[in-house]
Amino acid sequence: MESMEEKGERGELGPDAIRALRGGHSRAAFARMLGVTPLTVYRWELPESAPQARKPRGRVAQSLRQLLGAGGLSGVSRLPSLSRQPLRPEESVRLQPCLERLKRAEWRAAEEELLELGASGVLKTPGARALAAVGLAHLQRWGREDCRGAFATLLPHLGEAETGLLPEWVELQVHALAANLYASPDGKLFDATRSDAHVARAEALMAEHPDADARCLLRMAQMAGAFYLGEAERVARYSGRVAEALAGVTDPALRLLAEDICAHEEAIRGEATQATRRFREVAQGAARLGYAFLEARNLAFLAQRRLDEACEPEEALLLVRRTREAAYGGRMARGFSFIFAARAEAEALLRLARFTEAEAVLDEADAVVAELSWTPLHLAVTRARLWLTTSKPAELRRLAAKLSAYDGSIQRSLTGAYALFVEAMADLSSGPAEHAAAGFAAAGARSMELGGWPYLRRECLLYETAARVYAGHREEGRVVLRRTRAFLERMPSAWHSALLHRFEALLLVLEGRTREARELLEASLGTFRLSGDVCMAAYTRNLLAWLAKHEGDPAADELLAASEAELRRLGGMTPPPNFIPPSVRPPSASAPGTDSTPATRLGAEALVVPFERLSVRGMGAPLIQRELLGVLEGLFPGCAPRLEEVDSQGRITLLAGLGTVPSTDEVEFGDGCGRRLRLGVAGPLPADGRALLTALSRLGGFALEVATLRGFAAVDVEAPGPNESPAEETARDAELPGFIAASPSMKRMRVELARLSASRSTVIVTGESGAGKEVVARALHVLSTRSQRPYVAFNCAAVPKELFEGQLFGYRRGSFTGAASDHPGVLRAAHGGTLFLDEIGELPLDVQPKLLRVLENGEVFPLGETRPVEVDVRVVAATHRDLSQLVREGRFREDLYYRLQVVPVRVPPLRERREDVVALARHFVRQLTPEGQTPPRLGPDALAALMAHSWPGNVRELRNVIERSMAYGPLPTVLGAKQMRIAG
Ligand SMILES: Nc1ncnc2c1ncn2[C@@H]1O[C@H](COP(=O)(O)OP(=O)(O)OP(=O)(O)O)[C@@H](O)[C@H]1O
């Protein structure tokens, strides 16, 4: 027998050689390795005399000869690189635009083009077909959240990647995507080992083919793998790597996706405030890019976060609706985002006591969970709360059993910890409270063992406090209470704090401190009532009625009857038998030493409840404002309180309360972030009323300051500008990409600017230096029907007086010494478009009548011309000076002054619109980060420093500060206050 080497040398590729080469491989596998069909291999192996027999030719023959030379396939796991077929030029040309579309999240167009390409037969090489499949699978996974569809698309090409048939850079793409698909939130697909194997293969290829986008995809796969395995520490580690990998990513859709991953990691770590900001930013970025999946997903998370901040449930429902709209618009499959949106929706419905609807929403989401073979843990807390409220212990036990029986691959251990939690909820509902307390403690401890899952821990701590109280464990109750409080300090949530107040009140009753208990219950009731939590408000009222009975209040029976009727009316919300601890039952069962005299409500005591209500951590600004008014109404019934904002010109905007009744007493205060507010009441106040009003306004001011500094959503994606729908606002953002408007006043202005789009009227923009007058002028142009025509800016302060006229109106050659050629002048240069005349106050007196003529007749008289020239220009003028003062001083013509005042627009100084500070700072950080690098984050100390500064130089000063802070050395990951060096 001839050896392989001998055959290789002779280069003979007869049937025997082929069969020997194929060895133990099937024809199909061998064919796949070579990129030919099994039929071709069959023909090679036919006796040479057979009519169908063929011989290998060309490049394939070359590879086979090489293989022969190398001693055959044995020991070769992949074919030598020659068997990798490069893409043909025409294939690359056709594929490139589709891949570019994917980067811009233009899923629909990309899909159509890729499918068309596939069907057209243009893609001949396996590499091109695989690349098209990667594109399709990518958009299915990250455009539609359809992991299964993506997997089905990619699967046929995984084999090709295994056999080394694809060009290496294409193989890398296949492995990167496969790593992510095996780390997907679909229990049927999830396989961390396979995901890791693909990561390893891709890493090996990346040594030769560095690819920043693929690297980021791999880090995302690792982070997702760790998350779905429920390994909190690894999640943190890999998320840091995602953040690092972000640096080189150029693909905008991928960047957003990676940002979203980082936000999730922050949320998992319990850095809720920071996460909220990121969710909001990603949702906005996604809306701008038209990236429905990310928008939907982040809106769902925002809804959940807003519920933590005790927003009104209706607001959360609105966000959920927007999530669904985005998902629908993006033709998304029902997956991860659907489940999270449903959870927020059910939570909001529960607060509105719409129990049946909440249950239906959860059932629907559960069906999706089952379809995806996903862990049921993410709906467990909401479910448990619902069944605790509606007293369904049997259902709770069934849920606990379901959770502990879960044997899927996603977050199995964590699901077990949730099972313990739900079991404890069942005990709280009907079993012994001691068991419940021990159960919550065990579930909390388990969450810590698993690396610390703060959301589960928060629930465990909170309900353990309640259980300890019901079990009559005073000492342990205090200890857990302290722990829960400390936890909520780190992870503020207004809603959970209000609930904790309620449980704390029960503990106080147990300790015989009923008056303090009442105060806490009232504070908690205030928060629930104002935030529209019908359900919790009803429970708290019921406790207050019990307390009244306990205190021997003659009206208690009536109160109790009314409260129980309310609970029944709300859908059978009878408190479970042990819901009221024995110590709160009538006096016979009360603890010794109980203060049984009705609470007196005089002097300092009157402030306890208001102070408690206004100092709940984690409230957003709107809730604080309403709390402030609610507290005033409680203290001075019928006083018609109202809260207004006063700008630097003394203009008033009503923020809350009724604006119809004139105030008889009012105090002004700051919100610590540059805004002046005014709290007013109508009607006579008691003797110390004004002092009380002042003290409350101060406290309200602090609460607002904290809320703003922490970034609790006062103004954000869900708060559109006046008369503007969220969709319109998003559209406006897209139209004016560099125009930052986060504050209500700037949002209002943006709407007004758009309304002026079709008008030709002259606009005068006033405002302090650096406030953004030119930015407004440009925005006017961009939004106007003239946007496709020229925009010309002319600074009246920068041109010597003698050249002024010529520059503005133009001149003919020779019309004055030095006029060597014709000059059209800026007015004619702006024909059809917009002329921005900056520093109009510097316009020389003798030029003023000529400009007036242009404004009145649309006629320009260039120097040296005998006839006027018609121009169609919209003039936008700007000044930081007081033009009326210049008129009084005779330095500005009155007629021109009035002509300019047709449409005045005032840009407020930055100190009057604090909400813009952080948004602008982030915008500048992004703008000033060199291409290809990751913009640093602004650290909390930097944010606080930015918010505290008064910005006399306005936006320009802010931009300079950011520029300076980024000017030295390599960019840090986080920009701190130290780098800012804001002038004092
Ligand atoms: N709303 C905004 N969004 C983004 N950037 C802004 C905004 N407002 C101002 N800026 C930036 O701040 C800087 C100053 O703005 P601008 O030049 O428009 O101020 P100005 O009021 O015209 O100043 P001056 O009175 O000194 O001419 C510019 O870099 C501008 O890009």
The ligand as a MOL file (V3000), in Angstrom:
LIG
                    3D

  0  0  0     0  0            999 V3000
M  V30 BEGIN CTAB
M  V30 COUNTS 31 33 0 0 0
M  V30 BEGIN ATOM
M  V30 1 N -29.0400 73.8470 25.6610 0
M  V30 2 C -27.7820 73.5810 25.3150 0
M  V30 3 N -27.4400 72.3630 24.9030 0
M  V30 4 C -26.1610 72.0740 24.5690 0
M  V30 5 N -25.1500 72.9630 24.6270 0
M  V30 6 C -25.4340 74.1970 25.0320 0
M  V30 7 C -26.7630 74.5720 25.4120 0
M  V30 8 N -26.7480 75.8570 25.7790 0
M  V30 9 C -25.4770 76.2810 25.6370 0
M  V30 10 N -24.6750 75.3030 25.1830 0
M  V30 11 C -23.2170 75.3790 24.9380 0
M  V30 12 O -22.7080 76.3820 25.8070 0
M  V30 13 C -21.7730 77.2260 25.1550 0
M  V30 14 C -22.2510 78.6720 25.1740 0
M  V30 15 O -23.4560 78.7790 24.4140 0
M  V30 16 P -23.7710 80.0360 23.4360 0
M  V30 17 O -22.5610 80.4230 22.6830 0
M  V30 18 O -24.9910 79.6950 22.6680 0
M  V30 19 O -24.0880 81.1140 24.5380 0
M  V30 20 P -24.5130 82.6200 24.3070 0
M  V30 21 O -25.6030 82.9030 25.2490 0
M  V30 22 O -24.7740 82.8670 22.8500 0
M  V30 23 O -23.1970 83.3420 24.7880 0
M  V30 24 P -22.7280 84.9000 24.4690 0
M  V30 25 O -23.7640 85.7660 25.0540 0
M  V30 26 O -21.4410 84.9630 25.1970 0
M  V30 27 O -22.6170 84.9480 22.9950 0
M  V30 28 C -21.6270 76.6560 23.7720 0
M  V30 29 O -20.5220 75.7700 23.7710 0
M  V30 30 C -22.8920 75.8840 23.5320 0
M  V30 31 O -22.6880 74.8180 22.6410 0
M  V30 END ATOM
M  V30 BEGIN BOND
M  V30 1 1 1 2
M  V30 2 1 2 3
M  V30 3 2 2 7
M  V30 4 2 3 4
M  V30 5 1 4 5
M  V30 6 2 5 6
M  V30 7 1 6 7
M  V30 8 1 6 10
M  V30 9 1 7 8
M  V30 10 2 8 9
M  V30 11 1 9 10
M  V30 12 1 10 11
M  V30 13 1 11 12
M  V30 14 1 11 30
M  V30 15 1 12 13
M  V30 16 1 13 14
M  V30 17 1 13 28
M  V30 18 1 14 15
M  V30 19 1 15 16
M  V30 20 2 16 17
M  V30 21 1 16 18
M  V30 22 1 16 19
M  V30 23 1 19 20
M  V30 24 2 20 21
M  V30 25 1 20 22
M  V30 26 1 20 23
M  V30 27 1 23 24
M  V30 28 2 24 25
M  V30 29 1 24 26
M  V30 30 1 24 27
M  V30 31 1 28 29
M  V30 32 1 28 30
M  V30 33 1 30 31
M  V30 END BOND
M  V30 END CTAB
M  END
